[in-house]
Amino acid sequence: MVLGLANKIIAYRLNLSPRTVEAYRAQLMSKLGVRSLAEAVQIAMEAGLEPRGAILRTHPEA
């Protein structure tokens, strides 16, 4: 999420369906008590959860 990737790309990289990624993202945002992805990313960055490196595989449609 911190990298700003679309659900479709995250799903491809993790070998999950896009709907599963959407569900996980919604659950995480609910637990964090935020309404926007920007708020979730801000909390992650403040907690020191910055990305350490991107997964090299990309979605064939990207």
N, C-alpha and C positions, 0 to 999 in steps of 0.2 A: 504494500500500500504506500509506503513511504516513497517508493520510486515513482509513484503516479501511474502505474501500469493499469490498463483496462482489465476487467474481469476475464475477458476472453484470453488475453495473454497470460495472466496468472494461472488460469485453468490449464492452458496448454503446457506451461512450464512445470506444473505440479501434477500433471496427468489426472486432472479432475474435470468435472463438467462445469461450465460457466455458472449454472444454477447453484451448484454446491459452493462455489466461491462467493456468489452473491449472498447465500445464506450465512456463510461464515462471517462475511464482512458485516452483515446486518446484526448478527449476534454480538460481534466484537463491539460495534458502535453502541449497541444497546447497553452492554456491560460497562462501557466507558461513560455512558450518559451523554453522548454527543449526537447531534443531528446531521452533521456534515462530515464528509471525508476530510476536509481541511482541519476541522477540530480534532479528529482522530490522529491525523498526521502530526499536528502540533503537540499533542500529548505524547506521542511516540518519540518525537525529537527531544522533548523536554526530559523524557525518561532515559535518554541516551541510546535509543534504539535506531540509530541511523544505519542506513544500508552499508554493509561491508563489501559488497560486490554483487554485481548482477549475475544471474544465471545466464549462461551463454546461449542456450537454445532460445530461438525466437519463433513466434508463430508464423507459419508459412504465408498467412495473409497480411502480415504486418509490414 
